[in-house]
């Protein structure tokens, strides 16, 4: 890749942000990463609620990838005012200021902007969120559409830590525990590193607009766990299908694959 300008990663200590940051560092690119709660010595502190862009060294920055957000659906329900402050109000302020400074904003949205009834959504599909988190993402998307001339809006599939998920399943298997997995949802499971590579590829190509980042395949967690244990030759795992509605209080889209 041949980047001529630097990249700012807001929320570089998170799952997707860290993958983007690490990939850029591996390629010896000019990058500034920020953290909030998860302190990293090589990164710069930035609180989306309280910090200012004036505190960051932005002289060489051309792109800003905004990964920072309150992403847990149940947290958004438990703290609707605070989650809206962070996910909407402060994010819109940040995007506006970035654009005014001549920095190209790259906003990480979500498949939660869709209702999850049909699945198979493309970039032009009608948005109809059923969660507070999804509503917040739609509000920021609309702000960008109406106010920002050049931008990227990216909607990744279900980003998972596959290693952690596999470890949890194996640990429960070894402890002879029942493994509950939702069987009534369709997700496009996506690795954070793949999302990072796709984002940087889009930036390299000077892409603009809305893009989905996910594999074509989709499955439920129950199907994924079944294939996992079958691959290992394990036939006595106590897998039990359940509903995604059994987890948390937020209403979750059941077919959010894109």
Backbone as numpy.savetxt, mean C-alpha at the origin, in Angstrom:
# Nx Ny Nz CAx CAy CAz Cx Cy Cz
18.51 1.65 -14.66 17.68 2.84 -14.66 18.55 4.09 -14.66
18.04 5.12 -15.28 18.82 6.34 -15.38 18.03 7.53 -14.86
17.93 7.60 -13.54 17.26 8.73 -12.92 18.22 9.93 -12.91
17.72 11.07 -13.30 18.53 12.27 -13.26 18.20 13.12 -12.05
17.07 12.83 -11.39 16.67 13.58 -10.21 16.46 12.63 -9.04
16.49 13.23 -7.85 16.34 12.44 -6.64 14.88 12.10 -6.35
14.72 11.12 -5.46 13.38 10.66 -5.08 13.24 10.74 -3.56
12.14 11.32 -3.13 11.78 11.37 -1.72 10.74 10.30 -1.46
10.97 9.46 -0.46 10.02 8.42 -0.09 9.45 8.76 1.29
8.22 9.24 1.31 7.54 9.56 2.57 6.97 8.27 3.13
7.44 7.87 4.31 7.03 6.59 4.88 7.91 5.46 4.42
9.23 5.71 4.38 10.18 4.72 3.87 10.47 3.60 4.85
9.94 3.69 6.06 10.17 2.61 7.03 9.03 1.60 7.03
8.00 1.83 6.22 6.88 0.90 6.13 7.15 -0.22 5.13
6.13 -1.04 4.91 6.29 -2.24 4.08 6.68 -1.90 2.64
5.86 -1.10 1.98 6.16 -0.75 0.59 7.27 0.28 0.53
7.21 1.27 1.41 8.21 2.33 1.40 9.62 1.81 1.57
9.80 0.83 2.45 11.14 0.29 2.68 11.64 -0.46 1.46
10.74 -1.15 0.76 11.14 -1.86 -0.46 11.60 -0.87 -1.53
10.87 0.24 -1.67 11.26 1.27 -2.63 12.60 1.87 -2.25
12.73 2.24 -0.99 13.95 2.87 -0.49 15.17 1.96 -0.68
15.02 0.70 -0.29 16.14 -0.24 -0.39 16.53 -0.49 -1.84
15.55 -0.56 -2.73 15.85 -0.77 -4.14 16.62 0.41 -4.72
16.22 1.61 -4.36 16.92 2.81 -4.83 18.35 2.88 -4.28
18.51 2.51 -3.02 19.85 2.51 -2.42 20.74 1.47 -3.11
20.18 0.30 -3.40 20.95 -0.74 -4.09 21.44 -0.27 -5.45
20.67 0.59 -6.08 21.00 1.08 -7.40 21.79 2.40 -7.35
22.18 2.78 -6.12 22.97 4.00 -5.93 22.27 5.25 -6.47
20.95 5.30 -6.27 20.19 6.46 -6.71 20.11 7.50 -5.58
19.86 8.72 -5.98 19.67 9.79 -5.00 18.31 9.63 -4.36
18.28 9.30 -3.06 17.01 9.05 -2.39 17.07 9.56 -0.95
15.96 10.12 -0.52 15.76 10.51 0.88 14.55 9.74 1.38
14.72 9.03 2.47 13.62 8.29 3.07 13.23 8.89 4.40
11.94 8.91 4.70 11.50 9.44 5.99 10.85 8.33 6.82
10.91 8.52 8.13 10.23 7.62 9.06 9.43 8.46 10.03
8.49 7.82 10.72 7.75 8.49 11.79 7.92 7.71 13.09
7.19 6.61 13.24 7.27 5.83 14.48 8.40 4.81 14.45
8.69 4.26 13.28 9.69 3.20 13.15 11.05 3.82 12.78
11.79 4.25 13.77 13.03 5.00 13.55 14.08 4.19 12.80
14.66 4.84 11.79 15.75 4.26 11.02 16.89 5.28 10.99
18.11 4.87 11.37 19.21 5.84 11.49 19.57 6.54 10.19
19.36 5.88 9.04 19.75 6.48 7.77 18.64 7.35 7.17
17.49 7.41 7.85 16.35 8.16 7.33 16.13 9.45 8.12
15.23 10.28 7.59 14.93 11.58 8.19 13.55 11.51 8.85
13.44 12.05 10.05 12.14 12.05 10.74 11.16 12.98 10.02
9.94 12.49 9.79 8.90 13.31 9.19 7.55 12.80 9.66
6.83 13.67 10.37 5.49 13.36 10.86 4.49 14.03 9.92
3.69 13.24 9.23 2.75 13.79 8.26 1.83 14.81 8.89
1.54 14.63 10.18 0.64 15.54 10.88 1.32 16.86 11.26
2.61 16.80 11.66 3.23 17.97 12.28 4.43 18.53 11.52
5.10 17.71 10.74 6.35 18.17 10.11 6.08 19.02 8.87
7.13 19.70 8.42 7.04 20.57 7.25 8.05 20.13 6.20
7.68 20.28 4.93 8.62 19.98 3.86 9.84 20.87 3.92
9.69 22.05 4.53 10.81 22.99 4.64 11.95 22.40 5.46
11.64 21.37 6.27 12.66 20.74 7.10 13.48 19.70 6.33
13.09 19.38 5.10 13.76 18.34 4.33 14.65 18.95 3.26
15.78 18.30 2.97 16.67 18.78 1.90 16.15 18.35 0.53
15.39 19.23 -0.10 14.67 18.87 -1.32 15.30 19.41 -2.60
16.51 19.97 -2.50 17.12 20.63 -3.66 17.23 19.71 -4.87
17.55 18.45 -4.65 17.76 17.51 -5.76 16.57 16.60 -6.00
15.45 16.87 -5.33 14.31 15.96 -5.41 13.36 16.35 -6.53
13.02 15.38 -7.37 12.06 15.60 -8.45 10.76 14.83 -8.23
10.87 13.66 -7.58 9.69 12.83 -7.35 9.52 12.60 -5.85
8.27 12.54 -5.40 7.97 12.19 -4.02 6.94 11.07 -4.01
7.30 9.94 -3.43 6.40 8.79 -3.35 5.80 8.76 -1.95
4.48 8.91 -1.89 3.80 9.05 -0.60 3.24 7.71 -0.17
3.96 7.05 0.74 3.56 5.74 1.25 2.93 5.85 2.64
3.16 6.96 3.31 2.73 7.11 4.69 1.21 7.26 4.78
0.60 6.49 5.68 -0.85 6.55 5.88 -1.23 5.65 7.05
-2.43 5.85 7.57 -3.02 4.90 8.51 -3.81 3.92 7.67
-3.29 2.69 7.54 -3.84 1.75 6.57 -4.73 0.67 7.19
-4.71 0.53 8.51 -5.53 -0.48 9.15 -6.99 -0.04 9.16
-7.86 -0.84 8.54 -9.26 -0.46 8.40 -9.94 -0.26 9.75
-9.61 -1.12 10.72 -10.22 -1.00 12.04 -9.74 0.25 12.78
-8.47 0.63 12.58 -7.96 1.86 13.20 -8.69 3.08 12.64
-9.02 3.04 11.36 -9.74 4.17 10.75 -11.14 4.31 11.34
-11.77 3.18 11.70 -13.08 3.22 12.33 -12.96 3.70 13.78
-11.94 3.18 14.48 -11.77 3.54 15.89 -11.42 5.01 16.08
-10.67 5.57 15.12 -10.25 6.98 15.21 -10.55 7.70 13.89
-11.84 7.90 13.57 -12.19 8.46 12.26 -11.67 9.88 12.04
-11.69 10.71 13.08 -11.23 12.09 12.91 -9.72 12.15 12.71
-8.99 11.39 13.51 -7.53 11.41 13.38 -7.09 10.76 12.07
-7.72 9.64 11.71 -7.33 8.98 10.46 -7.63 9.88 9.27
-8.72 10.65 9.34 -9.02 11.56 8.24 -8.02 12.71 8.20
-7.60 13.16 9.37 -6.59 14.22 9.43 -5.32 13.78 8.71
-4.86 12.57 9.00 -3.62 12.06 8.41 -3.82 11.64 6.96
-4.85 10.80 6.72 -5.02 10.19 5.40 -5.59 11.13 4.35
-6.27 12.20 4.81 -6.91 13.11 3.84 -6.34 14.52 3.94
-6.62 15.19 5.05 -6.27 16.61 5.16 -4.77 16.87 4.98
-3.96 16.18 5.78 -2.51 16.41 5.71 -1.90 15.86 4.43
-2.48 14.79 3.93 -1.97 14.22 2.68 -2.26 15.17 1.51
-3.44 15.76 1.48 -3.76 16.73 0.43 -2.85 17.95 0.52
-2.60 18.43 1.73 -1.69 19.56 1.92 -0.29 19.23 1.40
0.16 18.03 1.72 1.49 17.59 1.29 1.57 17.52 -0.24
0.58 16.91 -0.86 0.58 16.77 -2.31 0.54 18.14 -2.98
-0.27 19.03 -2.45 -0.38 20.38 -3.01 0.95 21.12 -2.92
1.61 21.04 -1.76 2.88 21.73 -1.60 3.98 21.12 -2.47
3.97 19.80 -2.59 4.95 19.15 -3.46 4.80 19.66 -4.89
3.56 19.69 -5.38 3.31 20.13 -6.74 3.74 21.58 -6.94
3.46 22.42 -5.95 3.84 23.83 -6.03 5.36 24.00 -6.07
6.07 23.08 -5.46 7.54 23.13 -5.45 8.14 22.50 -6.71
7.29 22.02 -7.61 7.78 21.39 -8.83 8.21 19.95 -8.63
7.75 19.34 -7.53 8.06 17.93 -7.24 6.87 17.07 -7.65
7.13 16.06 -8.45 6.09 15.20 -9.01 5.56 14.25 -7.92
4.26 14.32 -7.56 3.74 13.45 -6.50 3.31 12.08 -7.02
3.71 11.06 -6.30 3.30 9.68 -6.58 2.52 9.20 -5.36
1.22 9.04 -5.51 0.35 8.74 -4.37 -0.04 7.27 -4.38
0.20 6.58 -3.26 -0.22 5.19 -3.12 -1.65 5.14 -2.62
-2.54 4.75 -3.51 -3.93 4.57 -3.15 -4.17 3.10 -2.81
-5.34 2.57 -3.12 -5.66 1.22 -2.68 -6.83 0.65 -3.47
-6.90 -0.67 -3.52 -8.06 -1.34 -4.09 -9.30 -1.15 -3.23
-9.13 -0.57 -2.04 -10.26 -0.29 -1.16 -11.18 0.79 -1.71
-10.78 1.43 -2.81 -11.67 2.42 -3.44 -12.84 1.73 -4.14
-12.78 0.40 -4.30 -13.85 -0.36 -4.95 -14.68 -1.10 -3.90
-15.91 -1.48 -4.28 -16.80 -2.12 -3.31 -16.56 -3.61 -3.15
-15.79 -4.22 -4.05 -15.47 -5.63 -3.90 -16.61 -6.57 -4.23
-17.59 -6.11 -4.97 -18.71 -6.98 -5.33 -18.34 -7.89 -6.50
-17.84 -7.27 -7.57 -17.56 -8.05 -8.79 -16.11 -8.49 -8.90
-15.17 -7.66 -8.46 -13.75 -7.96 -8.66 -13.33 -7.68 -10.09
-12.04 -7.85 -10.37 -11.54 -7.65 -11.72 -11.57 -6.19 -12.15
-11.33 -5.29 -11.22 -11.43 -3.86 -11.51 -10.24 -3.37 -12.33
-10.50 -2.45 -13.26 -9.41 -1.79 -13.97 -9.34 -0.33 -13.54
-8.43 0.40 -14.14 -8.17 1.77 -13.70 -9.37 2.71 -13.90
-10.25 2.37 -14.83 -11.40 3.23 -15.09 -12.70 2.71 -14.46
-12.62 1.64 -13.69 -13.82 1.10 -13.04 -14.39 2.10 -12.04
-15.70 2.04 -11.87 -16.37 2.94 -10.93 -15.91 2.67 -9.51
-15.55 3.72 -8.81 -15.13 3.58 -7.42 -16.37 3.67 -6.51
-16.43 2.79 -5.54 -17.57 2.76 -4.63 -17.12 2.14 -3.30
-16.33 2.86 -2.51 -15.75 2.27 -1.30 -16.80 1.93 -0.25
-16.53 0.88 0.52 -17.44 0.47 1.59 -16.81 0.65 2.96
-15.56 1.12 3.01 -14.87 1.35 4.29 -14.47 2.81 4.41
-14.26 3.27 5.62 -13.78 4.63 5.84 -12.44 4.83 5.16
-11.56 3.84 5.27 -10.25 3.92 4.63 -10.39 4.12 3.12
-11.28 3.35 2.49 -11.50 3.48 1.06 -12.06 4.85 0.70
-12.98 5.36 1.53 -13.54 6.69 1.29 -12.44 7.75 1.36
-11.52 7.59 2.29 -10.42 8.55 2.43 -9.52 8.53 1.20
-9.24 7.35 0.68 -8.42 7.25 -0.53 -9.12 7.90 -1.73
-10.41 7.70 -1.85 -11.17 8.31 -2.94 -11.11 9.83 -2.84
-11.23 10.35 -1.63 -11.21 11.80 -1.46 -9.88 12.40 -1.90
-8.79 11.72 -1.58 -7.47 12.22 -2.01 -7.32 12.07 -3.52
-7.76 10.94 -4.08 -7.71 10.78 -5.52 -8.46 11.91 -6.22
-9.67 12.22 -5.75 -10.47 13.29 -6.37 -9.76 14.64 -6.28
-9.12 14.88 -5.14 -8.37 16.13 -4.99 -7.26 16.22 -6.03
-6.56 15.13 -6.24 -5.48 15.10 -7.23 -6.03 15.32 -8.63
-7.11 14.61 -8.98 -7.71 14.76 -10.30 -8.06 16.22 -10.60
-8.56 16.91 -9.57 -9.09 18.26 -9.77 -8.05 19.36 -9.63
-6.93 19.07 -8.95 -6.02 20.17 -8.61 -4.56 20.00 -9.03
-4.14 18.77 -9.33 -2.72 18.52 -9.61 -2.55 18.17 -11.08
-1.76 18.94 -11.82 -1.66 18.71 -13.27 -0.91 17.43 -13.64
0.18 17.12 -12.94 0.99 15.94 -13.25 1.12 15.07 -12.00
0.80 13.80 -12.13 0.79 12.93 -10.96 0.79 11.48 -11.38
1.06 10.61 -10.39 0.84 9.18 -10.51 -0.02 8.76 -9.32
-1.09 8.04 -9.58 -1.89 7.40 -8.54 -1.75 5.90 -8.75
-1.28 5.20 -7.74 -1.02 3.76 -7.86 -1.88 2.98 -6.87
-2.52 1.94 -7.37 -3.34 1.08 -6.51 -2.75 -0.33 -6.52
-1.97 -0.67 -5.50 -1.38 -2.02 -5.44 -2.42 -3.06 -5.05
-2.12 -4.31 -5.39 -2.95 -5.41 -4.90 -2.72 -5.59 -3.40
-3.17 -6.70 -2.85 -3.01 -6.97 -1.42 -1.54 -7.27 -1.13
-0.86 -6.29 -0.55 0.57 -6.44 -0.27 0.75 -7.27 1.00
1.44 -8.38 0.86 1.60 -9.32 1.98 3.07 -9.56 2.28
3.33 -9.84 3.54 4.64 -10.33 3.96 4.53 -11.85 3.91
4.88 -12.43 2.77 4.68 -13.86 2.57 5.49 -14.69 3.55
6.70 -14.22 3.88 7.54 -14.97 4.82 6.88 -15.02 6.20
6.34 -13.89 6.66 5.69 -13.85 7.96 4.43 -14.71 7.96
3.66 -14.63 6.88 2.44 -15.41 6.78 2.75 -16.91 6.83
3.77 -17.33 6.11 4.16 -18.74 6.10 4.65 -19.17 7.48
5.42 -18.30 8.12 5.94 -18.63 9.46 4.78 -18.80 10.44
3.80 -17.91 10.38 2.66 -18.00 11.28 1.88 -19.29 11.06
1.68 -19.66 9.79 0.96 -20.91 9.50 1.73 -22.12 10.02
3.04 -22.14 9.80 3.84 -23.27 10.26 3.89 -23.36 11.78
3.96 -22.20 12.41 3.98 -22.20 13.88 2.69 -22.77 14.44
1.56 -22.38 13.86 0.27 -22.90 14.32 0.16 -24.39 14.01
0.70 -24.80 12.88 0.67 -26.23 12.54 1.48 -27.04 13.55
2.68 -26.56 13.86 3.53 -27.27 14.81 2.93 -27.32 16.20
2.13 -26.29 16.53 1.46 -26.26 17.84 0.10 -26.94 17.81
-0.20 -27.57 16.65 -1.45 -28.30 16.46 -2.68 -27.39 16.67
-2.54 -26.13 16.27 -3.63 -25.18 16.39 -4.46 -25.15 15.11
-5.72 -24.75 15.26 -6.57 -24.54 14.10 -6.14 -23.26 13.38
-6.05 -23.33 12.08 -5.62 -22.19 11.28 -6.83 -21.64 10.55
-7.35 -20.51 11.02 -8.51 -19.89 10.40 -8.07 -19.05 9.21
-8.67 -19.28 8.07 -8.36 -18.51 6.86 -9.66 -18.18 6.13
-9.80 -16.93 5.76 -11.02 -16.51 5.05 -11.09 -17.18 3.68
-12.26 -17.69 3.36 -12.46 -18.37 2.07 -13.41 -17.61 1.15
-13.98 -16.51 1.64 -15.00 -15.79 0.87 -14.49 -14.46 0.32
-13.20 -14.38 0.04 -12.63 -13.15 -0.52 -11.75 -13.51 -1.71
-11.59 -12.56 -2.61 -10.69 -12.74 -3.73 -9.66 -11.63 -3.72
-8.39 -11.99 -3.54 -7.33 -11.00 -3.42 -6.22 -11.27 -4.44
-5.61 -10.20 -4.91 -4.42 -10.32 -5.75 -3.21 -10.13 -4.83
-2.70 -11.23 -4.29 -1.58 -11.15 -3.36 -0.34 -10.64 -4.09
0.29 -9.64 -3.52 1.39 -8.93 -4.18 2.55 -8.75 -3.21
3.77 -8.95 -3.68 4.95 -8.75 -2.84 5.38 -7.29 -2.92
5.78 -6.73 -1.79 6.18 -5.33 -1.74 7.32 -5.02 -2.70
8.24 -5.96 -2.87 9.36 -5.73 -3.79 8.89 -5.60 -5.23
7.86 -6.36 -5.60 7.31 -6.25 -6.95 6.64 -4.90 -7.14
5.94 -4.43 -6.10 5.32 -3.11 -6.17 6.40 -2.04 -6.34
7.48 -2.16 -5.59 8.57 -1.18 -5.68 9.16 -1.14 -7.08
9.41 -2.31 -7.65 9.98 -2.35 -9.00 9.04 -1.73 -10.02
7.74 -1.99 -9.87 6.77 -1.43 -10.81 6.70 0.09 -10.69
6.74 0.60 -9.47 6.68 2.05 -9.27 7.88 2.73 -9.91
9.07 2.20 -9.68 10.27 2.82 -10.24 10.30 2.70 -11.76
9.75 1.62 -12.29 9.65 1.48 -13.74 8.73 2.53 -14.33
7.62 2.80 -13.67 6.68 3.82 -14.15 7.32 5.21 -14.10
8.07 5.47 -13.04 8.75 6.76 -12.93 9.78 6.91 -14.04
10.53 5.85 -14.28 11.55 5.88 -15.34 10.93 6.16 -16.70
9.71 5.67 -16.92 9.03 5.86 -18.19 8.24 7.17 -18.26
8.37 8.00 -17.21 7.65 9.27 -17.16 6.13 9.07 -17.26
5.65 7.99 -16.67 4.22 7.69 -16.71 3.44 8.69 -15.87
2.20 8.92 -16.27 1.29 9.79 -15.52 -0.09 9.15 -15.50
-0.88 9.50 -14.49 -2.24 8.98 -14.41 -2.39 7.92 -13.34
-3.34 7.00 -13.56 -3.70 5.96 -12.59 -3.26 4.60 -13.10
-2.61 3.83 -12.22 -2.15 2.48 -12.59 -2.43 1.50 -11.45
-2.85 0.30 -11.81 -2.96 -0.79 -10.86 -1.69 -1.63 -10.91
-1.24 -2.07 -9.73 -0.04 -2.90 -9.64 -0.39 -4.19 -8.92
-0.55 -5.25 -9.66 -0.92 -6.54 -9.07 -0.81 -7.64 -10.11
-0.66 -8.88 -9.66 -0.65 -10.01 -10.59 -2.06 -10.28 -11.11
-2.18 -11.00 -12.19 -3.50 -11.32 -12.74 -4.22 -12.38 -11.90
-3.45 -13.24 -11.23 -4.05 -14.30 -10.43 -4.66 -13.73 -9.15
-5.71 -14.38 -8.68 -6.29 -14.00 -7.40 -6.79 -15.26 -6.69
-6.86 -15.17 -5.37 -7.32 -16.31 -4.58 -7.71 -15.81 -3.20
-8.28 -16.70 -2.41 -8.57 -16.39 -1.01 -7.39 -16.81 -0.15
-7.38 -16.35 1.08 -6.32 -16.78 2.01 -6.40 -18.29 2.25
-7.63 -18.83 2.29 -7.78 -20.27 2.50 -7.17 -21.05 1.34
-7.41 -20.62 0.11 -6.82 -21.28 -1.06 -5.31 -21.18 -1.04
-4.79 -20.01 -0.64 -3.35 -19.82 -0.59 -2.72 -20.73 0.45
-3.34 -20.82 1.63 -2.82 -21.68 2.69 -2.88 -23.15 2.29
-3.95 -23.54 1.61 -4.09 -24.93 1.15 -2.98 -25.30 0.19
-2.68 -24.40 -0.75 -1.60 -24.66 -1.71 -0.25 -24.71 -1.01
-0.09 -23.87 0.00 1.17 -23.81 0.74 1.46 -25.15 1.42
0.48 -25.67 2.16 0.71 -26.93 2.87 0.81 -28.11 1.90
0.08 -28.06 0.81 0.18 -29.12 -0.19 1.57 -29.15 -0.80
2.13 -27.96 -1.05 3.48 -27.86 -1.60 4.50 -28.49 -0.66
4.26 -28.36 0.64 5.17 -28.92 1.64 4.89 -30.39 1.92
3.85 -30.94 1.30 3.50 -32.33 1.54 2.84 -32.56 2.88
2.28 -31.51 3.45 1.61 -31.61 4.75 0.12 -31.79 4.54
-0.42 -32.90 5.03 -1.82 -33.21 4.79 -2.69 -33.08 6.04
-2.07 -32.91 7.21 -2.85 -32.90 8.45 -2.92 -31.52 9.10
-2.67 -30.46 8.34 -2.83 -29.11 8.90 -4.30 -28.86 9.18
-4.58 -28.24 10.32 -5.96 -27.99 10.74 -6.46 -26.67 10.14
-6.58 -26.67 8.80 -7.09 -25.49 8.11 -8.61 -25.44 8.23
-9.11 -24.26 8.58 -10.56 -24.10 8.72 -11.00 -22.84 7.98
-11.86 -23.00 6.97 -12.35 -21.81 6.26 -13.29 -21.00 7.13
-13.25 -19.68 6.95 -14.15 -18.80 7.68 -14.44 -17.60 6.78
-15.16 -16.64 7.32 -15.49 -15.44 6.56 -14.54 -14.31 6.92
-14.25 -13.45 5.94 -13.44 -12.27 6.22 -14.15 -11.36 7.22
-15.47 -11.49 7.32 -16.23 -10.68 8.27 -15.95 -11.08 9.72
-15.31 -12.23 9.90 -14.98 -12.68 11.26 -13.77 -11.94 11.83
-13.09 -11.16 10.99 -11.88 -10.46 11.43 -12.14 -8.96 11.52
-11.95 -8.38 12.71 -12.06 -6.95 12.86 -13.50 -6.46 12.78
-13.65 -5.13 12.85 -14.97 -4.51 12.86 -15.30 -3.81 11.55
-14.29 -3.46 10.76 -14.51 -2.75 9.51 -15.09 -3.68 8.46
-16.00 -3.14 7.64 -16.54 -3.90 6.53 -15.46 -4.01 5.46
-15.21 -5.22 5.01 -14.12 -5.46 4.07 -14.66 -5.94 2.72
-14.09 -5.40 1.66 -14.46 -5.81 0.31 -14.06 -7.27 0.10
-14.96 -8.08 -0.43 -14.68 -9.50 -0.56 -14.03 -9.89 -1.88
-14.16 -9.04 -2.88 -13.51 -9.31 -4.16 -12.81 -8.04 -4.63
-11.73 -7.74 -3.97 -11.03 -6.47 -4.25 -9.92 -6.64 -5.29
-9.83 -7.83 -5.89 -8.76 -8.05 -6.87 -8.99 -7.17 -8.10
-7.86 -6.77 -8.71 -7.90 -5.85 -9.83 -7.30 -6.51 -11.08
